């Protein structure tokens, strides 16, 4: 309960800051679009245009995540097959896999696992977990995603081959702005896991860090599945 209250309080603060940033950011973006159209394609400084646009988009993403942390966008649940959603998310991360030189391998049940959940929210959680795992793993590494079914629950395990989570960080890993990534342009903001944690809880699930030995990190995403499905063989 104390952790949930702390998460809510921090989320409220982050949302207030994000709201204050959002209005001037909209003005900056509008002004940039005018400047973008005015800079000729052969201008010697034209190369800075896409760089500025990427950074504006990055700030907008940060603001959106901070707002979602406080008030996740309501999304009605719908029925779908979990394996199909996982396949879509893995396909979206194909460019990241090539860039990091890390491969995602999946171990999925042979029978369709039907769930009734907010599809976009679950997709975001899976994307965050897999993206973090790709970033944590060394070149030529493997990120493993395995799905197991127990009764009316589904467990999605995502394991990387990175250095693991320091003991000093483990207890606070799902709090906002806590990250194991280096600071800087490529570093993390510490919002992805916080948002994923809140989304998992909002859909009746749970996101935890597994106790493992040796290198690597395993996250366990536990979700409800639809009842009255054939038992797994």
Steps between C-alpha positions, in 0.01 A plus 500: 500500500782738587671431167174563313449830683856606420451409134177700487656805666801495271274452201296805597815711526628371165163572339496859627849561363407334170189716470707817547744383232231393255365847415830669409608181324197523272606854409856389432376220276274733302783751452734221395260387226508853356881509509520148355302603192713813458837321496591389144603140447846611381564731796828411677321486837210287374646196676403654834129500409437126554720508810287774654182318402619178666582683822161675504332162452714360782383775737139440396544130580640586843205731569248238386658233719501729801130574447421130453680423825248711690193430294529200266277544196183290553472222246217246485610135504449282196543131434806391302763226473808580706743328261388726214562817701844377605584430135400854405714655775804288410459603135489867600831455679673341201696820418612526865616138491715568195635822649594335830610175333282315750238238412158448660394138539149400606366186664122500463228244581381298198134576571361856472495685832197728496492804726263792544720799579579853380696406189691826455597510868629143496687569178671796668604288799645225280675756279658668805620171648647373174658834411667518843623143459650577159680803639633305799630201303850491348556468123416153366284446808154344517186637664261221591125542536311199636127461566363249750137440597389401849126474554344836421833685509760558231863577581720675244869480592751730329866422566808685376871422516606831650689570824188478715341750737717626788374405845477868594252561217281189518271625778430825313506376140132568428505851644499795257838632383691195628718351227808283459588664168771760460394862483529693177339496159473123494424457868169415655259725684378235738136534391452191282492247784288726721240536226515128422450420869196728521354362176544140616313575822224687318424190290487267801855377457835536668853588390785371715875454487592133534763383746779358286864406547782605273483759223181593324165639609158336481172688522177309562175642366202314647166550324147359523383285210151412390352203688362183342791455261645159413777396743859528382657173389 
